[in-house]
Amino acid sequence: MFDTAPRLSHGAVSVRAIKLRDARTLETELQLNRQWLQRWEATLPGTRPSGRFDTRSSIRSLLDADRDGSGMAMVIEVDGEFAGQLNVANISGGALASSTLGYWIARRFAGRGATTTAVALVTDHLMLGRGLHRVEICIRPENTASLRVVEKLGFRYEGCRRRYIHIDGDWRDHLCFALVREELTEPVLDRFLAGRVPPFDRSVYPGEVGGHPRGATSA
């Protein structure tokens, strides 16, 4: 069983556990960033994003996963201001000891390194603090900024999952990235800040991505 999400910080960037009292702020940010985020929103087959958000129910579901140890629901803050979300899902212990990580950030905070810092903080917490063996992140090939996050942090490309998740009204391909504990000789954040992450070769991506992912981004 995992404890509730901790507060982690570096410089102006913090991540903390989401609370029910964040519901109104979350709804406001989702509405303000509607055009920015819609392209990356998960949907149910046969539907498209409605533009309506039941944020209290969403937060309750996330907190349920937190309580049963299968997830951690977190808020990204920049200088104390709500900037986005970072959620850890599919946490498992035992012989697998793995988790998956997803995130979004408001448009006005994009390009400031907040997402990269938040992902590094949480990855270090999961692998070095909680003892997980593996952290996985799956990203649409078009989401250039999200790809830059994993590239900058040294996540290893593992392959393309065809029509993997229903996003924005259709089944979408995702590129899969991961880190395992044996790959880390130092914390992810320290390695990134010190410039010791090896250069990433985008030629490993599928041919149709062309080594140069395209499109607007939410990271």
PyMOL commands that set and color helices and strands:
alter all, ss='L'
color gray80, all
select helices_A, chain A and resi 20-32+34-40+55-67+107-109+114-129+144-153+181-183+188-193+202-204
alter helices_A, ss='H'
color red, helices_A
select strands_A, chain A and resi 8-10+13-17+72-78+81-92+98-105+134-139+156-167+170-180
alter strands_A, ss='S'
color yellow, strands_A
deselect
rebuild
show_as cartoon
